[in-house]
């Protein structure tokens, strides 16, 4: 069976559909009262799936294609999208369809939140990584100094997963998305983490039935958290486990050189070490880090990164307050906690990890 469940946002409740082949019948699953259908996709996804999606529509869809990669989450690209929408008659009764990975979903969602003070949008994720960002209504773009520093909470009208499209993911992109599934397991559902370690390879996309199972379990973790804290005033911050250092690595290296999941996996390995130091406990971090490495992730910090710059970027993280660096740490598996961490401790652990 194809799972279908709902997510409750403050503005409305929306469905999450996980259905193999649903890209071929997207139009019939969408509210047909929209005046225009505006598809935003990227240069990777367009040649693979755009025509299949367009053929499902009984009305002509307007299409805008952004360059693939994190660099497209920019003010410049946002302005181009909004100007294109205005030139093509996209009005308040139109809908934006985000056909792509996390970058497409983030900038399409932010465009929908901002254009004419807000129009509807629908998430159609084509990467495993986007299963995390597509649910929950967070949208955004980057600044040179930090990731997702401009954004809005704008819940989609629907999220539609077609697991069949994941079979075309390159190994690196599949592994990047799997990092977010692992994150959900460590902070909320350790049995999901164990299932991944036993049943999934980061080097090969599993069969469709396993994809459906993995998506349903991981998305339901995200649903449970965002329904309790939609605007990230409390426990939703726990979803940033691994992201404090991860975002700093992405920004310092230059967006696009590290995939988000690669940086988050390294950030999780580091956060496990920080957790053991802060809480003076054992999380058996060596075992978990070894499992991450067996899945194909690098867990040693890059040698070509400067400690001072990483620290500075972590100070500018959105979770920080008054210049304090705050990490999501684990007191135990499934027991995350947001805490301030002393700069000196971080410097010592970074240097032990091999950063200059």
Buried (B, 14 or more C-beta within 10 A) or exposed (E): EEBEEEBBBEEEEBBBBBBBEBBBBBBEBBEEEBEBBBBBBBEBBBEEBBEBBBEBBEEEBBBBBBEBBBBBBBEEBBEBBBEBBEEEEBEEEBBBBBBBBBBBBBBBBBBBBBBBEEBBBBBBBBBBBBBBBBBBBBBBBBBEEBBBBBBBBBBBBBBBBBBBBBEBBEEEBBBBBBBBBBBBBBBBBEEBBEBBBEEBBBEEBBEBEBBBBBBBBBBBBBBBBBBEBBEBEEBBBBBBBBBBBBBBBBBBBEBEEBBBBBBBBBBBBBBBBBBBBBBEEEBEBEEBBEBBBEBBBBBEBBEEBEBEEBBBBBBBBBBBEEEEBBBBBBBEBBEBBBBBBEBEEBBEBBEEBEBE
